């Protein structure tokens, strides 16, 4: 952990109480002057840190920005997801950066946040709008011991983790729409783009790209998008703390990744099914122009959707665009 991450951790642990400069200096093995210099730097970033000559320092408020040290200090000690966090002011797509890191042999668990993306991408070749500082646009590099056809399990785990974090941080009650969307009151607030590299078996690496429309206003969406997309701020009526939500998502993902790696996919799938509004509904799935109609029954062991077609056959779906029929 960097010095700044340790300072923020100590101030957070103090909650509303002051932490003395002497305690910080001793804890971090630095002089009080060095601590004061770091506090000054954090203040220039927008951290409101109160200083009292007798009592020490107290964290009063954090700026609306994603800062790696801050996210690290919120997470504590992740097992895998979030043990290395990198924040970029702008990228083409955070998935591109994560792929480069993968090619450079970086360990799994690294998370790349972009405050804005010039070429954010969604599933099925769609564009993903990513205005600066209004959402969470990030990618996680993972190297699970899975075979390529089992990769859908990660998307299912990510959707379940997103569901829990959004509910906990906003009080909203999202629903999951197969395969990778989170909706609030029927409109999309978050999506997952899973991209993988595999040369036959096993999977070499996988990048989970997650986009959450956090504090976008209605005017940030085009007229077309506004019909189907919304943001947590629009739905809850108030701005959402992006850093707190980011930390919560990473914590939940770290937990689900551990569950998945220890063979507990079934428990994740059960939770997913409980909150997925596609299950039990008649749907039409568009697979690059080929439309399949049927009733969404459940997930199989690999995370694929089992669809009972109008002819009574059970078909296994791993992608495509789903429309729920009234
Ligand atoms: C979808 O619902 O179509 C998936 C959207 C995924 C968007 C995220 S934003 C962070 C990451 N970088 C990208 O370019 N895409 C994903």
Boltz pocket constraint, residues with backbone or C-beta under 6 A from the ligand:
constraints:
  - pocket:
      binder: B
      contacts: [[A, 92], [A, 93], [A, 94], [A, 95], [A, 117], [A, 119], [A, 120], [A, 121], [A, 122], [A, 123], [A, 124], [A, 126], [A, 128], [A, 130], [A, 136], [A, 137], [A, 138], [A, 139], [A, 180], [A, 181], [A, 190], [A, 191], [A, 192], [A, 193], [A, 209], [A, 210], [A, 211], [A, 212]]
      max_distance: 6.0
